[in-house]
Amino acid sequence: MPEGHTLHRLAARIEELFVGRPWSVSSPQGRFEAGAAQLDGRIPHRAEAWGKHLFVHVDDQVWHVHLGLYGAFTFGGDESFLEALGGTASLGAPRIAAADSPLETDEHGWVIPEPPRGAVRARLRTRHGWADLRGPATCQVLTAPELTSVLKRLGPDPLRSVTSSTEPGAEAFLHGLSTRRIPVAQALMDQRVIAGVGNIYRAESLFLEQIDPALAARDLDQTRARALWNRLTQQLQDGVAEGIIRTLRGAATTGSQGTRRHWVYQHQGTGCLRCGSEIRRAELAGRMLYWCPGCQTH
């Protein structure tokens, strides 16, 4: 599932390519026809992310997308549109690449998109290009009260907290941990505790802060909890800047298995690069947890 940095990159992409411009919205698959009709022909005025959720504001309504495990946006368009994409034609789960074929324009001078491929839930179209959404877990149009209800279920997002003094941040995260008896590794995957953290960031942040993943969340002292928040904030910021999750840097990133981006994630059965202990994997609350028993002891 795409983690928070991907959604913030996606929001920035929608902001750059569609916000403030007339657009058309359709549902080639047919499952979003009613919602598309509510958005079609209007002008979006803001796109933002909160954790793993995308919100596109269109007048008094909000288009809400959660990519889930399989969702992704694929982009295509003319030269000016592709230049704004920065070379990335897809965001989300691995998806169909945009076709590389000559484009024509219609009688209004809008680029004519390629025919939809696969089950396209929603197609956004503007003068110079388009975006296709496939496989989302959530794709709906919300009213303002419905948006408020969704946001109340989300914890603080580190990427929002670093850009706004009004967003809940470290203190809300510390409070959320202090009220939960569950393992801290499980708490980090609870989007009510912290929004945007997924399996990779969970494993890598706990390793780098040398926190035992089985430690009860409420037993993590505030100094270490704050350091964990800061670690996650930096990792998410790096993810936005680089477009990938890379927590391991320097000479240790290359070896017999090629380029390595992570310390423990999906490296079970190998020796820890710090202490040599065998990295372990176990299921926790339906997700795989990766950790080093030699480094993460308290």
C-alpha contacts under 8 A as a table, 3 or more apart, distances in Angstrom:
res1	aa1	res2	aa2	distance
1	M	67	L	7.54
1	M	68	G	5.66
1	M	69	L	4.26
1	M	70	Y	7.06
1	M	92	G	7.84
1	M	93	A	7.01
1	M	198	G	7.49
2	P	5	H	7.99
2	P	6	T	6.03
2	P	7	L	7.45
2	P	52	K	7.30
2	P	67	L	7.29
2	P	68	G	7.30
2	P	69	L	7.19
2	P	92	G	5.72
2	P	93	A	6.71
2	P	198	G	7.75
3	E	6	T	5.82
3	E	7	L	7.08
3	E	51	G	7.65
3	E	52	K	6.13
3	E	196	G	5.55
3	E	197	V	5.98
3	E	198	G	5.43
4	G	7	L	5.30
4	G	8	H	6.46
4	G	50	W	7.68
4	G	51	G	4.92
4	G	52	K	5.01
4	G	195	A	7.35
4	G	196	G	3.86
4	G	197	V	6.21
4	G	198	G	7.76
4	G	236	L	7.07
5	H	8	H	5.19
5	H	9	R	6.25
5	H	159	L	7.94
5	H	196	G	7.35
5	H	236	L	5.50
5	H	237	Q	7.12
5	H	239	G	5.43
5	H	240	V	4.93
5	H	243	G	7.65
6	T	9	R	5.07
6	T	10	L	6.07
6	T	91	L	6.99
6	T	92	G	6.89
6	T	239	G	7.58
6	T	240	V	6.78
6	T	243	G	7.10
7	L	10	L	4.84
7	L	11	A	6.07
7	L	49	A	5.81
7	L	50	W	7.85
7	L	51	G	7.28
7	L	52	K	5.89
7	L	53	H	6.65
7	L	54	L	6.31
8	H	11	A	5.05
8	H	12	A	6.25
8	H	48	E	7.04
8	H	49	A	5.28
8	H	50	W	7.79
8	H	54	L	7.96
8	H	240	V	6.93
9	R	12	A	5.13
9	R	13	R	6.19
9	R	240	V	6.02
9	R	243	G	7.73
10	L	13	R	4.93
10	L	14	I	6.23
10	L	54	L	7.82
10	L	91	L	6.73
11	A	14	I	5.16
11	A	15	E	6.04
11	A	47	A	5.33
11	A	48	E	5.10
11	A	49	A	5.87
11	A	54	L	6.51
11	A	55	F	7.82
12	A	15	E	4.97
12	A	16	E	6.10
12	A	47	A	7.17
12	A	48	E	7.42
13	R	16	E	5.15
13	R	17	L	6.14
13	R	85	L	7.06
14	I	17	L	5.27
14	I	18	F	5.42
14	I	19	V	6.59
14	I	47	A	6.41
15	E	18	F	5.79
15	E	19	V	4.84
15	E	46	R	6.47
15	E	47	A	5.43
16	E	19	V	6.51
16	E	84	A	7.39
17	L	81	F	7.23
17	L	84	A	7.27
18	F	21	R	5.59
18	F	22	P	7.66
18	F	23	W	7.08
18	F	44	P	7.04
18	F	126	T	6.88
19	V	43	I	6.93
19	V	44	P	4.95
19	V	45	H	5.19
19	V	46	R	6.01
19	V	47	A	7.20
20	G	43	I	5.86
20	G	44	P	5.84
20	G	45	H	5.40
20	G	46	R	7.97
21	R	43	I	5.66
21	R	44	P	7.06
21	R	126	T	7.27
22	P	41	G	6.51
22	P	42	R	6.09
22	P	43	I	4.88
22	P	44	P	7.67
22	P	126	T	6.46
23	W	40	D	6.75
23	W	41	G	5.76
23	W	42	R	6.44
23	W	43	I	6.34
23	W	44	P	7.96
23	W	124	L	6.70
23	W	125	R	5.45
23	W	126	T	4.69
23	W	127	R	7.68
24	S	39	L	7.68
24	S	40	D	4.77
24	S	41	G	5.22
24	S	42	R	7.54
24	S	124	L	5.92
24	S	125	R	5.11
24	S	126	T	6.52
25	V	36	A	5.28
25	V	37	A	7.15
25	V	39	L	6.27
25	V	40	D	4.61
25	V	41	G	7.35
25	V	122	A	6.88
25	V	123	R	5.64
25	V	124	L	4.81
25	V	125	R	6.37
26	S	32	F	7.76
26	S	33	E	6.67
26	S	36	A	5.21
26	S	37	A	7.18
26	S	40	D	7.14
26	S	122	A	5.70
26	S	123	R	5.25
26	S	124	L	6.86
27	S	30	G	5.07
27	S	31	R	6.68
27	S	32	F	5.35
27	S	33	E	5.31
27	S	36	A	6.35
27	S	120	V	6.78
27	S	121	R	5.34
27	S	122	A	4.47
27	S	123	R	6.04
28	P	116	P	6.94
28	P	119	A	7.49
28	P	120	V	5.71
28	P	121	R	6.43
28	P	122	A	6.70
28	P	123	R	7.15
29	Q	32	F	7.55
29	Q	119	A	5.37
29	Q	120	V	5.26
29	Q	121	R	5.28
29	Q	122	A	7.58
30	G	33	E	5.40
30	G	121	R	6.98
31	R	121	R	6.31
32	F	35	G	5.37
32	F	36	A	5.92
32	F	121	R	6.16
32	F	122	A	6.65
32	F	139	C	7.45
32	F	140	Q	7.68
33	E	36	A	5.10
33	E	37	A	6.14
34	A	37	A	5.23
34	A	38	Q	6.61
35	G	38	Q	5.18
35	G	39	L	6.64
35	G	140	Q	6.33
35	G	141	V	5.77
36	A	39	L	5.20
36	A	40	D	5.82
36	A	122	A	7.25
37	A	40	D	5.19
38	Q	141	V	7.81
39	L	42	R	5.99
39	L	58	V	7.08
42	R	58	V	7.10
43	I	58	V	6.34
43	I	59	D	7.76
44	P	47	A	7.89
44	P	56	V	6.83
44	P	57	H	5.79
44	P	58	V	4.37
44	P	59	D	7.08
45	H	56	V	7.74
45	H	57	H	5.86
45	H	58	V	5.90
45	H	59	D	7.22
46	R	56	V	5.81
46	R	57	H	5.13
46	R	58	V	7.39
47	A	54	L	7.38
47	A	55	F	5.75
47	A	56	V	4.32
47	A	57	H	6.17
48	E	54	L	6.03
48	E	55	F	5.37
48	E	56	V	6.48
49	A	52	K	7.07
49	A	53	H	5.58
49	A	54	L	4.59
49	A	55	F	6.05
50	W	53	H	5.32
50	W	54	L	6.66
50	W	55	F	7.93
50	W	154	L	7.98
50	W	157	D	6.22
50	W	160	R	7.29
50	W	195	A	6.89
50	W	196	G	7.31
51	G	154	L	7.73
51	G	157	D	5.57
51	G	191	Q	7.64
51	G	194	I	7.89
51	G	195	A	4.17
51	G	196	G	3.62
51	G	197	V	7.40
52	K	66	H	6.41
52	K	67	L	7.63
52	K	195	A	6.87
52	K	196	G	5.09
53	H	64	H	7.11
53	H	65	V	5.94
53	H	66	H	4.93
53	H	67	L	7.62
54	L	63	W	7.93
54	L	64	H	5.78
54	L	65	V	5.08
54	L	66	H	6.39
55	F	62	V	6.15
55	F	63	W	5.58
55	F	64	H	4.81
55	F	65	V	6.59
56	V	62	V	5.45
56	V	63	W	4.98
56	V	64	H	6.69
57	H	60	D	7.28
57	H	61	Q	6.05
57	H	62	V	4.47
57	H	63	W	6.40
58	V	61	Q	5.32
58	V	62	V	5.82
58	V	63	W	7.47
59	D	62	V	7.90
60	D	143	T	6.86
60	D	144	A	6.79
61	Q	141	V	6.66
61	Q	142	L	5.71
61	Q	143	T	5.03
61	Q	144	A	6.47
62	V	141	V	5.54
62	V	142	L	5.03
62	V	143	T	6.41
62	V	144	A	7.39
62	V	147	L	7.33
63	W	139	C	7.32
63	W	140	Q	5.88
63	W	141	V	4.53
63	W	142	L	6.26
64	H	138	T	7.11
64	H	139	C	5.76
64	H	140	Q	5.34
64	H	141	V	6.00
64	H	142	L	6.82
65	V	136	P	6.95
65	V	137	A	7.66
65	V	138	T	5.20
65	V	139	C	4.70
65	V	140	Q	6.77
66	H	71	G	7.71
66	H	136	P	6.00
66	H	137	A	5.59
66	H	138	T	4.79
66	H	139	C	6.78
67	L	70	Y	6.51
67	L	71	G	4.15
67	L	72	A	6.34
67	L	92	G	7.04
67	L	135	G	7.12
67	L	136	P	4.29
67	L	137	A	5.43
67	L	138	T	6.72
68	G	71	G	5.82
68	G	136	P	5.87
68	G	137	A	4.82
68	G	138	T	7.58
69	L	93	A	6.96
69	L	136	P	7.86
69	L	137	A	7.52
70	Y	92	G	7.60
70	Y	93	A	5.39
70	Y	94	P	7.99
70	Y	134	R	7.88
70	Y	135	G	5.37
70	Y	136	P	6.40
70	Y	137	A	7.69
71	G	92	G	6.00
71	G	93	A	5.78
71	G	133	L	7.14
71	G	134	R	5.49
71	G	135	G	4.18
71	G	136	P	4.08
71	G	137	A	6.86
72	A	90	S	6.85
72	A	91	L	5.52
72	A	92	G	4.09
72	A	93	A	5.32
72	A	94	P	7.34
72	A	95	R	6.68
72	A	133	L	5.80
72	A	134	R	5.60
72	A	135	G	6.71
72	A	136	P	7.00
73	F	90	S	5.54
73	F	91	L	5.32
73	F	92	G	6.41
73	F	131	A	6.31
73	F	132	D	5.43
73	F	133	L	4.56
73	F	134	R	6.53
74	T	89	A	5.70
74	T	90	S	4.38
74	T	91	L	6.68
74	T	95	R	7.40
74	T	96	I	7.37
74	T	97	A	7.02
74	T	98	A	6.51
74	T	131	A	5.51
74	T	132	D	5.17
74	T	133	L	6.63
75	F	89	A	5.10
75	F	90	S	6.19
75	F	98	A	6.47
75	F	129	G	7.52
75	F	130	W	5.84
75	F	131	A	4.38
75	F	132	D	6.45
76	G	81	F	7.51
76	G	82	L	6.75
76	G	89	A	6.87
76	G	98	A	5.85
76	G	99	A	7.59
76	G	113	P	7.54
76	G	129	G	5.63
76	G	130	W	5.54
76	G	131	A	6.46
77	G	80	S	7.87
77	G	81	F	5.45
77	G	82	L	6.02
77	G	103	L	7.67
77	G	111	V	6.86
77	G	113	P	7.23
77	G	128	H	5.72
77	G	129	G	3.70
77	G	130	W	6.10
78	D	81	F	5.30
78	D	82	L	6.14
78	D	103	L	7.08
78	D	111	V	7.07
78	D	128	H	5.70
78	D	129	G	6.18
79	E	82	L	5.18
79	E	83	E	6.03
80	S	83	E	5.15
80	S	84	A	6.48
80	S	128	H	7.19
81	F	84	A	5.30
81	F	85	L	6.56
81	F	128	H	5.75
81	F	129	G	5.99
82	L	85	L	4.93
82	L	86	G	6.90
82	L	87	G	6.93
82	L	89	A	8.00
83	E	86	G	5.55
83	E	87	G	7.00
85	L	88	T	5.73
85	L	89	A	6.82
88	T	91	L	7.48
89	A	97	A	6.80
89	A	98	A	6.46
90	S	94	P	7.78
90	S	95	R	6.94
90	S	97	A	7.00
90	S	98	A	7.95
91	L	94	P	7.93
92	G	95	R	7.80
99	A	114	E	7.43
103	L	111	V	6.62
103	L	112	I	6.54
103	L	113	P	7.47
104	E	111	V	5.84
104	E	112	I	5.63
105	T	108	H	7.56
105	T	109	G	5.21
105	T	110	W	5.11
105	T	111	V	4.31
105	T	112	I	5.22
106	D	109	G	5.27
106	D	110	W	5.47
106	D	111	V	6.50
106	D	112	I	6.21
107	E	110	W	7.49
109	G	127	R	7.02
110	W	126	T	7.02
110	W	127	R	4.26
110	W	128	H	6.14
110	W	129	G	7.90
111	V	126	T	7.89
111	V	127	R	5.91
111	V	128	H	5.43
111	V	129	G	6.00
112	I	129	G	7.90
113	P	125	R	7.98
113	P	129	G	6.99
113	P	130	W	6.62
116	P	119	A	7.81
116	P	120	V	6.52
116	P	132	D	7.94
117	R	120	V	6.98
118	G	134	R	7.81
119	A	134	R	6.11
119	A	135	G	7.42
120	V	123	R	6.88
120	V	132	D	6.10
120	V	133	L	5.70
120	V	134	R	4.83
120	V	135	G	7.62
121	R	132	D	7.50
121	R	133	L	5.61
121	R	134	R	5.40
121	R	135	G	7.02
121	R	136	P	7.85
122	A	132	D	5.92
122	A	133	L	5.17
122	A	134	R	7.28
123	R	130	W	6.92
123	R	131	A	5.70
123	R	132	D	4.57
123	R	133	L	6.34
124	L	130	W	5.36
124	L	131	A	5.10
124	L	132	D	6.48
125	R	129	G	6.05
125	R	130	W	4.29
125	R	131	A	6.60
126	T	129	G	5.56
126	T	130	W	6.10
133	L	136	P	7.27
136	P	139	C	6.44
142	L	145	P	7.93
142	L	146	E	5.54
142	L	147	L	5.91
143	T	146	E	5.15
143	T	147	L	6.19
144	A	147	L	5.09
144	A	148	T	6.32
145	P	148	T	5.05
145	P	149	S	6.33
146	E	149	S	5.04
146	E	150	V	6.42
147	L	150	V	5.15
147	L	151	L	6.27
148	T	151	L	5.17
148	T	152	K	6.20
149	S	152	K	5.28
149	S	153	R	6.92
150	V	153	R	5.52
150	V	154	L	7.10
151	L	154	L	5.26
152	K	155	G	7.82
153	R	191	Q	7.83
153	R	192	R	5.83
154	L	191	Q	5.67
154	L	192	R	4.58
154	L	193	V	7.42
154	L	194	I	7.36
154	L	195	A	6.11
155	G	168	P	7.92
155	G	172	A	7.61
155	G	173	F	7.38
155	G	191	Q	5.79
155	G	192	R	4.13
155	G	193	V	4.79
155	G	194	I	4.63
155	G	195	A	5.21
156	P	160	R	7.86
156	P	161	S	7.38
156	P	167	E	7.33
156	P	168	P	5.23
156	P	169	G	5.36
156	P	170	A	7.78
156	P	172	A	6.63
156	P	173	F	6.56
156	P	192	R	7.77
156	P	193	V	7.02
156	P	194	I	5.16
156	P	195	A	5.67
157	D	160	R	5.40
157	D	161	S	6.26
157	D	168	P	7.61
157	D	169	G	6.96
157	D	194	I	6.07
157	D	195	A	4.80
157	D	196	G	6.34
158	P	161	S	4.97
158	P	162	V	6.34
158	P	169	G	6.41
158	P	170	A	7.94
158	P	194	I	7.86
158	P	195	A	7.68
158	P	229	W	7.66
158	P	232	L	7.44
158	P	233	T	5.19
158	P	236	L	7.68
159	L	162	V	5.59
159	L	163	T	6.97
159	L	233	T	6.54
159	L	236	L	6.89
159	L	237	Q	6.81
160	R	163	T	5.47
160	R	164	S	6.20
160	R	167	E	6.49
161	S	164	S	5.31
161	S	165	S	6.55
161	S	166	T	7.64
161	S	167	E	5.22
161	S	168	P	6.38
161	S	169	G	5.33
162	V	165	S	7.52
164	S	167	E	5.72
168	P	171	E	7.35
168	P	172	A	5.92
169	G	172	A	5.52
169	G	173	F	6.35
170	A	173	F	4.99
170	A	174	L	6.09
170	A	226	R	6.58
170	A	229	W	6.36
171	E	174	L	5.09
171	E	175	H	6.15
172	A	175	H	5.09
172	A	176	G	6.11
172	A	193	V	7.96
173	F	176	G	5.05
173	F	177	L	6.32
173	F	193	V	5.95
173	F	194	I	6.27
173	F	229	W	7.52
174	L	177	L	5.27
174	L	178	S	6.19
174	L	222	Q	6.72
174	L	225	A	6.34
174	L	226	R	7.02
175	H	178	S	5.07
175	H	179	T	6.54
176	G	179	T	5.58
176	G	180	R	6.93
176	G	192	R	7.90
176	G	193	V	5.24
177	L	180	R	5.54
177	L	184	V	7.50
177	L	187	A	6.99
177	L	193	V	6.87
177	L	217	A	5.10
177	L	218	R	5.37
177	L	220	L	7.84
178	S	217	A	6.34
178	S	218	R	3.95
178	S	219	D	7.24
178	S	220	L	7.75
179	T	217	A	7.80
179	T	218	R	5.89
180	R	187	A	7.44
180	R	216	A	7.42
180	R	217	A	5.71
180	R	218	R	5.48
181	R	216	A	5.31
181	R	217	A	5.87
181	R	218	R	5.83
182	I	186	Q	6.47
182	I	187	A	6.51
182	I	216	A	5.37
182	I	217	A	5.99
183	P	186	Q	5.28
183	P	187	A	6.35
183	P	213	P	6.36
183	P	214	A	4.83
183	P	215	L	5.24
183	P	216	A	4.28
183	P	217	A	5.39
184	V	187	A	4.88
184	V	188	L	6.25
184	V	213	P	5.76
184	V	214	A	6.45
184	V	215	L	5.82
184	V	216	A	5.49
184	V	217	A	4.13
184	V	218	R	7.92
184	V	220	L	7.85
185	A	188	L	5.47
185	A	189	M	7.06
185	A	202	R	6.77
185	A	203	A	7.78
185	A	206	L	7.68
185	A	213	P	4.79
185	A	214	A	6.67
185	A	215	L	7.96
185	A	217	A	7.91
185	A	289	L	7.88
186	Q	189	M	5.47
186	Q	190	D	6.84
186	Q	284	L	7.02
186	Q	285	A	6.98
187	A	190	D	5.15
187	A	193	V	6.62
187	A	217	A	6.64
188	L	191	Q	7.51
188	L	193	V	6.70
188	L	194	I	6.43
188	L	197	V	6.74
188	L	198	G	7.90
188	L	202	R	6.30
189	M	193	V	7.91
189	M	194	I	7.61
189	M	197	V	6.31
189	M	198	G	6.08
189	M	199	N	7.27
189	M	202	R	7.22
190	D	193	V	5.47
190	D	194	I	6.61
190	D	195	A	7.68
191	Q	194	I	5.08
191	Q	195	A	4.57
191	Q	196	G	6.96
191	Q	197	V	7.55
192	R	195	A	6.65
194	I	197	V	6.74
197	V	200	I	7.98
197	V	201	Y	5.91
197	V	202	R	6.41
197	V	232	L	7.95
198	G	201	Y	5.67
198	G	202	R	5.95
199	N	202	R	5.08
199	N	203	A	6.22
199	N	287	R	7.62
199	N	288	M	7.62
199	N	289	L	7.42
200	I	203	A	5.34
200	I	204	E	6.12
200	I	245	I	7.77
200	I	265	Y	6.11
201	Y	204	E	5.21
201	Y	205	S	5.78
201	Y	232	L	7.01
201	Y	235	Q	7.39
201	Y	245	I	7.90
202	R	205	S	5.56
202	R	206	L	6.29
203	A	206	L	5.51
203	A	207	F	6.24
203	A	264	V	6.87
203	A	265	Y	6.14
203	A	289	L	6.63
203	A	290	Y	5.77
203	A	291	W	6.53
204	E	207	F	5.12
204	E	208	L	6.15
204	E	247	T	6.90
204	E	262	H	7.00
204	E	263	W	6.52
204	E	264	V	6.52
204	E	265	Y	6.75
205	S	208	L	5.21
205	S	209	E	6.12
205	S	228	L	6.73
205	S	231	R	6.30
205	S	232	L	6.24
206	L	209	E	5.20
206	L	210	Q	5.89
206	L	211	I	5.14
206	L	212	D	7.27
206	L	213	P	6.80
206	L	228	L	7.38
206	L	291	W	7.96
206	L	296	Q	7.75
207	F	210	Q	4.87
207	F	211	I	6.34
207	F	263	W	7.67
207	F	264	V	7.38
207	F	291	W	6.43
207	F	292	C	7.05
207	F	295	C	7.25
207	F	296	Q	6.36
208	L	211	I	7.89
209	E	224	R	7.81
209	E	227	A	7.50
209	E	228	L	6.53
209	E	231	R	7.86
210	Q	295	C	5.70
210	Q	296	Q	4.46
210	Q	297	T	7.05
210	Q	298	H	7.27
211	I	215	L	7.64
211	I	296	Q	4.95
211	I	297	T	6.60
211	I	298	H	5.60
212	D	215	L	5.50
212	D	293	P	7.90
212	D	296	Q	4.55
212	D	297	T	5.08
212	D	298	H	4.98
213	P	291	W	7.49
213	P	296	Q	7.43
215	L	219	D	6.82
215	L	220	L	7.20
215	L	298	H	7.21
216	A	219	D	5.29
216	A	220	L	6.95
217	A	220	L	5.60
218	R	221	D	7.77
220	L	224	R	6.62
220	L	225	A	6.16
221	D	224	R	5.62
221	D	225	A	6.10
222	Q	225	A	4.83
222	Q	226	R	5.93
223	T	226	R	5.27
223	T	227	A	6.32
224	R	227	A	4.94
224	R	228	L	6.12
225	A	228	L	5.00
225	A	229	W	6.31
226	R	229	W	5.01
226	R	230	N	6.23
227	A	230	N	5.03
227	A	231	R	6.07
228	L	231	R	4.99
228	L	232	L	6.18
229	W	232	L	5.20
229	W	233	T	6.10
230	N	233	T	5.01
230	N	234	Q	6.25
231	R	234	Q	5.28
231	R	235	Q	6.22
232	L	235	Q	5.02
232	L	236	L	6.07
233	T	236	L	5.28
233	T	237	Q	6.17
234	Q	237	Q	5.06
234	Q	238	D	6.15
235	Q	238	D	5.09
235	Q	239	G	6.21
235	Q	245	I	7.67
235	Q	246	R	7.96
235	Q	247	T	7.02
236	L	239	G	4.90
236	L	240	V	6.32
237	Q	240	V	5.17
237	Q	241	A	6.29
238	D	241	A	5.08
238	D	242	E	5.98
238	D	243	G	7.99
238	D	245	I	7.57
238	D	246	R	7.74
239	G	242	E	5.25
239	G	243	G	5.25
239	G	244	I	5.26
239	G	245	I	5.26
239	G	246	R	7.21
240	V	243	G	5.44
240	V	244	I	7.63
242	E	245	I	7.80
245	I	261	R	7.37
246	R	249	R	7.44
246	R	261	R	4.85
246	R	262	H	6.24
247	T	261	R	6.00
247	T	262	H	5.34
247	T	263	W	7.05
248	L	252	A	7.46
248	L	253	T	6.26
248	L	260	R	7.21
248	L	261	R	5.09
248	L	262	H	5.05
248	L	263	W	5.93
249	R	252	A	6.84
249	R	253	T	5.79
249	R	261	R	7.23
250	G	253	T	5.87
251	A	254	T	6.43
252	A	255	G	7.17
252	A	260	R	7.71
252	A	273	L	7.68
253	T	259	T	5.51
253	T	260	R	4.64
253	T	261	R	6.25
254	T	257	Q	7.53
254	T	258	G	5.44
254	T	259	T	4.61
254	T	260	R	5.91
255	G	258	G	5.24
255	G	259	T	6.69
255	G	260	R	7.60
257	Q	260	R	7.61
262	H	265	Y	5.83
263	W	267	H	7.50
263	W	272	C	7.55
263	W	273	L	7.21
264	V	267	H	5.19
264	V	268	Q	7.04
264	V	272	C	7.44
264	V	279	I	6.54
264	V	290	Y	5.90
264	V	291	W	5.90
264	V	292	C	7.08
265	Y	268	Q	7.55
265	Y	289	L	7.99
265	Y	290	Y	5.53
265	Y	291	W	7.63
266	Q	281	R	7.98
266	Q	290	Y	6.82
267	H	270	T	5.89
267	H	279	I	6.50
267	H	280	R	7.96
267	H	290	Y	7.69
268	Q	278	E	7.14
268	Q	279	I	4.68
268	Q	280	R	4.86
268	Q	281	R	5.66
268	Q	290	Y	6.84
269	G	278	E	5.56
269	G	279	I	5.45
269	G	280	R	6.31
270	T	278	E	5.41
270	T	279	I	5.73
271	G	275	C	7.79
271	G	276	G	4.66
271	G	277	S	5.29
271	G	278	E	4.57
271	G	279	I	6.09
272	C	275	C	5.56
272	C	276	G	4.43
272	C	277	S	5.25
272	C	278	E	5.96
272	C	279	I	5.93
272	C	292	C	6.61
273	L	276	G	5.99
274	R	295	C	7.73
275	C	294	G	6.50
275	C	295	C	6.79
276	G	294	G	7.85
277	S	292	C	6.62
277	S	293	P	6.85
277	S	294	G	5.51
278	E	292	C	6.69
278	E	293	P	7.56
279	I	290	Y	7.03
279	I	291	W	5.78
279	I	292	C	4.69
279	I	293	P	7.02
280	R	290	Y	5.68
280	R	291	W	5.54
280	R	292	C	6.18
280	R	293	P	7.34
281	R	288	M	6.55
281	R	289	L	5.47
281	R	290	Y	4.59
281	R	291	W	6.70
282	A	288	M	5.62
282	A	289	L	5.32
282	A	290	Y	6.83
283	E	286	G	6.03
283	E	287	R	5.44
283	E	288	M	4.46
283	E	289	L	5.86
284	L	287	R	5.38
284	L	288	M	6.11
284	L	289	L	6.29
291	W	296	Q	7.17
292	C	295	C	5.57
292	C	296	Q	5.82
293	P	296	Q	5.39
293	P	297	T	6.30
294	G	297	T	6.54
